[in-house]
Amino acid sequence: MIDFISRFDFKKYLDNFLLCNLFIVIFSALFFIFSLIMEINGKSIFLNFFRRIWEPFILPAITILIFSTLLIAFISWLKKKVLPEEEDI
């Protein structure tokens, strides 16, 4: 099973996916700020569009980002507990 995962370089693809997810969340935050500024100026179409894509698109991206961060932190903590004699270079 480990050979199968290493052969397809699963970690590389997962890291690329999470990096794209991070940029989606950052772009969504910038778009939200832009839509708030446009709402103040009287153009509500951008904020309405943001509200329409919030649940199906932005909320899952934020959830994946938070979950992956917690999972990576847990795995790092577990590695330090299980293999304390190894040093990171």
Secondary structure, DSSP 8 states (H G I E B T S, - for coil): -HHHHHHTTHHHHHHHHHHHHHHHHHHHHHHHHHHHHHHHTT--HHHHHHHHHIIIIIHHHHHHHHHHHHHHHHHHHHHHHH-TT----
